[in-house]
Amino acid sequence: MRIIVVEDEVILLKHLTGLVREVLPEAEIMAFDNTDDVLAVLPEKGPDIAFLDIAIGDMNGVDLAKRIKEKYAGCDIVFCTGYSDYAAQAFELGASDYLLKPVTKEKVLHAISLLRHTSAHMVMEQGLYIRCFGEFEVFYDGKPVTSFTRRSKELLAYLVDKAGAVCASADISNAIFQGSSDSYLRVVKKDLIKILSGFGQEDILINGWGKLGINRDKVRCDYFDYLDGKPKAVNQYKGIYMQQYEWAAGIRML
């Protein structure tokens, strides 16, 4: 999980960053005292959660939030400010919470409990967890798995989307690899199995000759919880699903 904290007063920035780190110790936290540095890092470091002050120089926090949401629609925005005037704008933008200073640990915990897109309490659990709402991401012991190749991660996302249905290799190739040869899919599948084996999770795959699927019983996943009608997952879904994959763009759940 990646979090950015933006506050132009250095002492307050240090304080807020410390509170966030105390609440979410496993998260990657980046702290900024100006908007230029935030905008410079966004193309490579898209955040899951952004804690933003309102008064932060030439660009206020609401405008910065709009820029972040344009690129990362699934980012949860939490405003931390001494001004109550912007609350209406903040919630129109879809902010998860609006914290008035002084910010305390209790306020940060409350904000985390209200996140619209990021299920922090589930992500921080031990073992394997797969998130589909927002951007597709895989976590192990609370940390994002970074060893996937781009294609092996997409293959896993496609199999998760099928929610346990076993897929023919030809169908997978046509759907996400633009009809690439079977040999290409075999290479990607081999990479996926190797990566999952690295943390003892290769048994989540249903792997047969010319077919592949996911064993739903062995995976914790927000999408699977949604399909099972679990209230927490149903409330968590805000219409954004695996947003980095074009083939998932037309998939919407009622």
C-alpha positions as a LaTeX table, in Angstrom:
\begin{tabular}{lrrr}
\hline
Residue & $x$ (\AA) & $y$ (\AA) & $z$ (\AA) \\
\hline
Met1 & 0.00 & 0.00 & 0.00 \\
Arg2 & 1.39 & 3.40 & $-0.98$ \\
Ile3 & 0.42 & 6.56 & 0.91 \\
Ile4 & 1.33 & 10.21 & 0.30 \\
Val5 & 1.16 & 12.91 & 2.95 \\
Val6 & 1.20 & 16.56 & 1.82 \\
Glu7 & 1.57 & 19.43 & 4.30 \\
Asp8 & 3.61 & 22.61 & 3.76 \\
Glu9 & 4.44 & 23.14 & 7.44 \\
Val10 & 7.39 & 20.88 & 8.22 \\
Ile11 & 6.53 & 20.24 & 11.87 \\
Leu12 & 2.92 & 19.35 & 11.01 \\
Leu13 & 4.11 & 17.19 & 8.10 \\
Lys14 & 6.37 & 15.22 & 10.43 \\
His15 & 3.54 & 14.86 & 12.96 \\
Leu16 & 0.96 & 13.67 & 10.43 \\
Thr17 & 3.40 & 11.30 & 8.75 \\
Gly18 & 4.22 & 9.80 & 12.14 \\
Leu19 & 0.55 & 9.23 & 12.92 \\
Val20 & $-0.06$ & 7.53 & 9.57 \\
Arg21 & 3.00 & 5.34 & 10.04 \\
Glu22 & 1.82 & 4.38 & 13.52 \\
Val23 & $-1.59$ & 3.34 & 12.18 \\
Leu24 & $-0.28$ & 1.62 & 9.03 \\
Pro25 & 3.30 & 0.54 & 9.81 \\
Glu26 & 3.67 & $-1.70$ & 6.75 \\
Ala27 & 2.66 & 0.98 & 4.22 \\
Glu28 & 5.08 & 2.80 & 1.93 \\
Ile29 & 4.70 & 6.45 & 3.00 \\
Met30 & 5.98 & 9.43 & 1.02 \\
Ala31 & 5.88 & 12.88 & 2.64 \\
Phe32 & 5.86 & 16.16 & 0.68 \\
Asp33 & 5.90 & 19.83 & 1.70 \\
Asn34 & 4.97 & 21.14 & $-1.77$ \\
Thr35 & 2.74 & 20.20 & $-4.69$ \\
Asp36 & 5.44 & 20.32 & $-7.38$ \\
Asp37 & 7.24 & 17.33 & $-5.87$ \\
Val38 & 3.96 & 15.43 & $-5.58$ \\
Leu39 & 3.07 & 15.99 & $-9.24$ \\
Ala40 & 6.60 & 15.01 & $-10.30$ \\
Val41 & 6.40 & 11.62 & $-8.58$ \\
Leu42 & 2.80 & 10.74 & $-9.53$ \\
Pro43 & 3.55 & 9.15 & $-12.94$ \\
Glu44 & 5.70 & 6.50 & $-11.25$ \\
Lys45 & 4.29 & 6.36 & $-7.71$ \\
Gly46 & 0.51 & 6.28 & $-7.81$ \\
Pro47 & $-0.89$ & 6.40 & $-4.26$ \\
Asp48 & $-3.62$ & 4.28 & $-2.71$ \\
Ile49 & $-4.32$ & 6.95 & $-0.08$ \\
Ala50 & $-3.48$ & 10.67 & $-0.01$ \\
Phe51 & $-3.57$ & 12.77 & 3.17 \\
Leu52 & $-3.72$ & 16.37 & 1.94 \\
Asp53 & $-3.64$ & 19.75 & 3.59 \\
Ile54 & $-5.83$ & 22.43 & 1.99 \\
Ala55 & $-3.47$ & 25.42 & 2.11 \\
Ile56 & $-0.30$ & 24.16 & 0.41 \\
Gly57 & 1.01 & 27.03 & $-1.73$ \\
Asp58 & $-0.09$ & 28.01 & $-5.23$ \\
Met59 & $-2.23$ & 24.89 & $-5.71$ \\
Asn60 & $-4.62$ & 24.17 & $-2.86$ \\
Gly61 & $-5.34$ & 20.67 & $-1.65$ \\
Val62 & $-8.66$ & 20.37 & $-3.49$ \\
Asp63 & $-7.00$ & 21.16 & $-6.82$ \\
Leu64 & $-4.21$ & 18.69 & $-6.06$ \\
Ala65 & $-6.79$ & 16.04 & $-5.20$ \\
Lys66 & $-8.45$ & 16.60 & $-8.58$ \\
Arg67 & $-5.11$ & 16.08 & $-10.33$ \\
Ile68 & $-4.50$ & 12.88 & $-8.38$ \\
Lys69 & $-8.00$ & 11.54 & $-9.07$ \\
Glu70 & $-7.67$ & 12.27 & $-12.80$ \\
Lys71 & $-4.76$ & 9.84 & $-12.95$ \\
Tyr72 & $-5.66$ & 7.45 & $-10.11$ \\
Ala73 & $-9.42$ & 7.35 & $-9.71$ \\
Gly74 & $-9.15$ & 4.67 & $-7.04$ \\
Cys75 & $-7.02$ & 6.79 & $-4.70$ \\
Asp76 & $-8.69$ & 7.57 & $-1.37$ \\
Ile77 & $-8.42$ & 11.25 & $-0.43$ \\
Val78 & $-8.33$ & 12.35 & 3.20 \\
Phe79 & $-8.14$ & 16.10 & 3.79 \\
Cys80 & $-6.36$ & 17.34 & 6.92 \\
Thr81 & $-6.92$ & 21.06 & 7.41 \\
Gly82 & $-7.68$ & 23.92 & 9.74 \\
Tyr83 & $-10.38$ & 25.21 & 7.38 \\
Ser84 & $-13.97$ & 23.97 & 7.40 \\
Asp85 & $-14.89$ & 26.04 & 4.31 \\
Tyr86 & $-13.80$ & 23.40 & 1.79 \\
Ala87 & $-15.70$ & 20.44 & 3.24 \\
Ala88 & $-18.52$ & 20.59 & 0.67 \\
Gln89 & $-16.02$ & 20.66 & $-2.23$ \\
Ala90 & $-14.06$ & 17.84 & $-0.68$ \\
Phe91 & $-17.00$ & 15.48 & $-0.42$ \\
Glu92 & $-18.25$ & 16.43 & $-3.89$ \\
Leu93 & $-14.86$ & 15.25 & $-5.10$ \\
Gly94 & $-15.44$ & 11.94 & $-3.30$ \\
Ala95 & $-13.12$ & 12.45 & $-0.32$ \\
Ser96 & $-13.16$ & 9.62 & 2.20 \\
Asp97 & $-12.86$ & 11.96 & 5.17 \\
Tyr98 & $-12.23$ & 15.59 & 6.15 \\
Leu99 & $-10.12$ & 15.94 & 9.29 \\
Leu100 & $-9.91$ & 19.24 & 11.13 \\
Lys101 & $-6.62$ & 20.04 & 12.81 \\
Pro102 & $-5.20$ & 19.15 & 15.22 \\
Val103 & $-5.06$ & 15.68 & 13.69 \\
Thr104 & $-4.82$ & 12.83 & 16.19 \\
Lys105 & $-4.23$ & 9.10 & 15.92 \\
Glu106 & $-7.93$ & 8.55 & 16.62 \\
Lys107 & $-8.89$ & 10.78 & 13.70 \\
Val108 & $-6.50$ & 8.94 & 11.36 \\
Leu109 & $-7.93$ & 5.58 & 12.49 \\
His110 & $-11.44$ & 6.88 & 11.83 \\
Ala111 & $-10.41$ & 8.06 & 8.35 \\
Ile112 & $-8.94$ & 4.64 & 7.58 \\
Ser113 & $-12.22$ & 3.00 & 8.58 \\
Leu114 & $-14.07$ & 5.18 & 6.05 \\
Leu115 & $-11.88$ & 4.54 & 3.00 \\
Arg116 & $-13.92$ & 4.22 & $-0.18$ \\
His117 & $-11.51$ & 2.19 & $-2.31$ \\
Thr118 & $-8.70$ & 0.82 & $-0.16$ \\
Ser119 & $-9.53$ & $-1.88$ & 2.38 \\
Ala120 & $-6.60$ & $-1.17$ & 4.68 \\
His121 & $-7.61$ & $-3.55$ & 7.46 \\
Met122 & $-7.88$ & $-6.44$ & 4.98 \\
Val123 & $-4.68$ & $-5.56$ & 3.13 \\
Met124 & $-2.66$ & $-5.58$ & 6.33 \\
Glu125 & $-3.68$ & $-9.14$ & 7.24 \\
Gln126 & $-1.17$ & $-11.96$ & 7.04 \\
Gly127 & $-0.92$ & $-14.25$ & 4.02 \\
Leu128 & $-2.19$ & $-13.74$ & 0.48 \\
Tyr129 & $-4.78$ & $-11.09$ & $-0.29$ \\
Ile130 & $-5.93$ & $-9.98$ & $-3.75$ \\
Arg131 & $-7.56$ & $-6.60$ & $-4.35$ \\
Cys132 & $-9.65$ & $-6.01$ & $-7.47$ \\
Phe133 & $-11.49$ & $-2.81$ & $-6.55$ \\
Gly134 & $-9.54$ & 0.19 & $-7.84$ \\
Glu135 & $-6.36$ & $-1.17$ & $-9.39$ \\
Phe136 & $-5.65$ & $-4.90$ & $-9.32$ \\
Glu137 & $-3.00$ & $-5.63$ & $-6.69$ \\
Val138 & $-1.66$ & $-8.68$ & $-4.87$ \\
Phe139 & $-0.46$ & $-8.53$ & $-1.26$ \\
Tyr140 & 1.42 & $-11.00$ & 0.88 \\
Asp141 & 1.77 & $-10.39$ & 4.62 \\
Gly142 & 0.50 & $-6.86$ & 4.07 \\
Lys143 & 3.06 & $-5.93$ & 1.40 \\
Pro144 & 2.50 & $-5.62$ & $-2.37$ \\
Val145 & 4.05 & $-8.46$ & $-4.35$ \\
Thr146 & 6.50 & $-6.76$ & $-6.73$ \\
Ser147 & 8.01 & $-9.83$ & $-8.40$ \\
Phe148 & 5.26 & $-10.21$ & $-11.04$ \\
Thr149 & 6.06 & $-9.46$ & $-14.63$ \\
Arg150 & 3.46 & $-7.23$ & $-16.29$ \\
Arg151 & 1.97 & $-10.14$ & $-18.22$ \\
Ser152 & 2.02 & $-12.67$ & $-15.37$ \\
Lys153 & 0.16 & $-10.21$ & $-13.17$ \\
Glu154 & $-2.40$ & $-9.60$ & $-15.89$ \\
Leu155 & $-2.86$ & $-13.35$ & $-16.34$ \\
Leu156 & $-3.56$ & $-13.71$ & $-12.63$ \\
Ala157 & $-6.02$ & $-10.79$ & $-12.78$ \\
Tyr158 & $-7.89$ & $-12.43$ & $-15.65$ \\
Leu159 & $-8.16$ & $-15.74$ & $-13.80$ \\
Val160 & $-9.37$ & $-13.98$ & $-10.65$ \\
Asp161 & $-12.01$ & $-12.18$ & $-12.71$ \\
Lys162 & $-13.31$ & $-15.58$ & $-13.84$ \\
Ala163 & $-13.89$ & $-16.39$ & $-10.15$ \\
Gly164 & $-13.07$ & $-20.09$ & $-10.25$ \\
Ala165 & $-14.16$ & $-20.90$ & $-13.79$ \\
Val166 & $-11.52$ & $-22.95$ & $-15.61$ \\
Cys167 & $-10.47$ & $-21.17$ & $-18.80$ \\
Ala168 & $-9.17$ & $-22.70$ & $-22.02$ \\
Ser169 & $-5.72$ & $-21.49$ & $-23.05$ \\
Ala170 & $-7.04$ & $-20.28$ & $-26.41$ \\
Asp171 & $-9.68$ & $-18.14$ & $-24.69$ \\
Ile172 & $-7.08$ & $-16.58$ & $-22.41$ \\
Ser173 & $-4.79$ & $-15.77$ & $-25.33$ \\
Asn174 & $-7.60$ & $-14.20$ & $-27.33$ \\
Ala175 & $-8.89$ & $-12.17$ & $-24.40$ \\
Ile176 & $-5.72$ & $-10.63$ & $-22.97$ \\
Phe177 & $-2.80$ & $-11.49$ & $-25.27$ \\
Gln178 & $-4.42$ & $-10.56$ & $-28.59$ \\
Gly179 & $-4.30$ & $-14.09$ & $-29.90$ \\
Ser180 & $-0.61$ & $-14.69$ & $-29.19$ \\
Ser181 & 0.72 & $-18.20$ & $-29.69$ \\
Asp182 & 0.25 & $-20.96$ & $-27.14$ \\
Ser183 & 3.98 & $-20.91$ & $-26.52$ \\
Tyr184 & 3.78 & $-17.29$ & $-25.34$ \\
Leu185 & 1.01 & $-18.15$ & $-22.88$ \\
Arg186 & 3.05 & $-21.11$ & $-21.62$ \\
Val187 & 5.95 & $-18.78$ & $-20.85$ \\
Val188 & 3.69 & $-16.34$ & $-18.98$ \\
Lys189 & 2.03 & $-19.19$ & $-17.08$ \\
Lys190 & 5.42 & $-20.57$ & $-16.12$ \\
Asp191 & 6.42 & $-17.14$ & $-14.78$ \\
Leu192 & 3.19 & $-16.90$ & $-12.78$ \\
Ile193 & 3.65 & $-20.34$ & $-11.22$ \\
Lys194 & 7.26 & $-19.56$ & $-10.33$ \\
Ile195 & 6.29 & $-16.28$ & $-8.64$ \\
Leu196 & 3.44 & $-17.84$ & $-6.68$ \\
Ser197 & 5.71 & $-20.72$ & $-5.67$ \\
Gly198 & 8.15 & $-18.17$ & $-4.24$ \\
Phe199 & 5.78 & $-17.53$ & $-1.35$ \\
Gly200 & 4.11 & $-20.92$ & $-1.25$ \\
Gln201 & 0.89 & $-20.01$ & $-3.07$ \\
Glu202 & 1.10 & $-22.01$ & $-6.30$ \\
Asp203 & $-1.84$ & $-24.18$ & $-5.14$ \\
Ile204 & $-4.29$ & $-21.31$ & $-5.77$ \\
Leu205 & $-4.06$ & $-22.25$ & $-9.46$ \\
Ile206 & $-6.13$ & $-24.95$ & $-11.13$ \\
Asn207 & $-3.57$ & $-26.01$ & $-13.69$ \\
Gly208 & $-4.42$ & $-28.59$ & $-16.34$ \\
Trp209 & $-3.50$ & $-29.40$ & $-19.93$ \\
Gly210 & $-4.69$ & $-26.48$ & $-22.04$ \\
Lys211 & $-6.65$ & $-24.88$ & $-19.19$ \\
Leu212 & $-6.12$ & $-22.69$ & $-16.16$ \\
Gly213 & $-8.20$ & $-21.30$ & $-13.32$ \\
Ile214 & $-8.24$ & $-20.06$ & $-9.73$ \\
Asn215 & $-9.24$ & $-22.07$ & $-6.69$ \\
Arg216 & $-11.55$ & $-19.58$ & $-4.97$ \\
Asp217 & $-11.45$ & $-21.49$ & $-1.69$ \\
Lys218 & $-7.74$ & $-20.75$ & $-1.32$ \\
Val219 & $-7.85$ & $-16.98$ & $-2.04$ \\
Arg220 & $-8.94$ & $-14.00$ & 0.05 \\
Cys221 & $-10.19$ & $-11.37$ & $-2.38$ \\
Asp222 & $-12.52$ & $-8.35$ & $-2.22$ \\
Tyr223 & $-14.20$ & $-9.41$ & $-5.48$ \\
Phe224 & $-14.91$ & $-12.91$ & $-4.20$ \\
Asp225 & $-16.32$ & $-11.46$ & $-0.98$ \\
Tyr226 & $-18.53$ & $-9.22$ & $-3.13$ \\
Leu227 & $-19.80$ & $-12.20$ & $-5.11$ \\
Asp228 & $-20.55$ & $-13.95$ & $-1.82$ \\
Gly229 & $-22.63$ & $-10.97$ & $-0.72$ \\
Lys230 & $-20.49$ & $-9.99$ & 2.25 \\
Pro231 & $-21.73$ & $-6.54$ & 3.34 \\
Lys232 & $-18.27$ & $-5.06$ & 3.89 \\
Ala233 & $-17.19$ & $-5.87$ & 0.32 \\
Val234 & $-20.53$ & $-4.78$ & $-1.16$ \\
Asn235 & $-20.20$ & $-1.40$ & 0.55 \\
Gln236 & $-16.56$ & $-1.14$ & $-0.48$ \\
Tyr237 & $-17.22$ & $-1.46$ & $-4.22$ \\
Lys238 & $-17.58$ & 2.01 & $-5.82$ \\
Gly239 & $-17.70$ & 1.06 & $-9.50$ \\
Ile240 & $-13.94$ & 0.93 & $-10.13$ \\
Tyr241 & $-12.63$ & $-2.54$ & $-10.96$ \\
Met242 & $-9.15$ & $-3.56$ & $-12.17$ \\
Gln243 & $-8.86$ & $-0.16$ & $-13.76$ \\
Gln244 & $-5.43$ & $-0.74$ & $-15.33$ \\
Tyr245 & $-6.73$ & $-3.44$ & $-17.70$ \\
Glu246 & $-8.66$ & $-2.51$ & $-20.83$ \\
Trp247 & $-10.41$ & $-5.89$ & $-21.02$ \\
Ala248 & $-11.90$ & $-5.23$ & $-17.56$ \\
Ala249 & $-13.33$ & $-1.83$ & $-18.53$ \\
Gly250 & $-16.70$ & $-3.25$ & $-19.50$ \\
Ile251 & $-17.06$ & $-5.43$ & $-16.41$ \\
Arg252 & $-19.46$ & $-3.88$ & $-13.95$ \\
Met253 & $-21.23$ & $-5.48$ & $-11.03$ \\
Leu254 & $-24.78$ & $-4.59$ & $-10.05$ \\
\hline
\end{tabular}
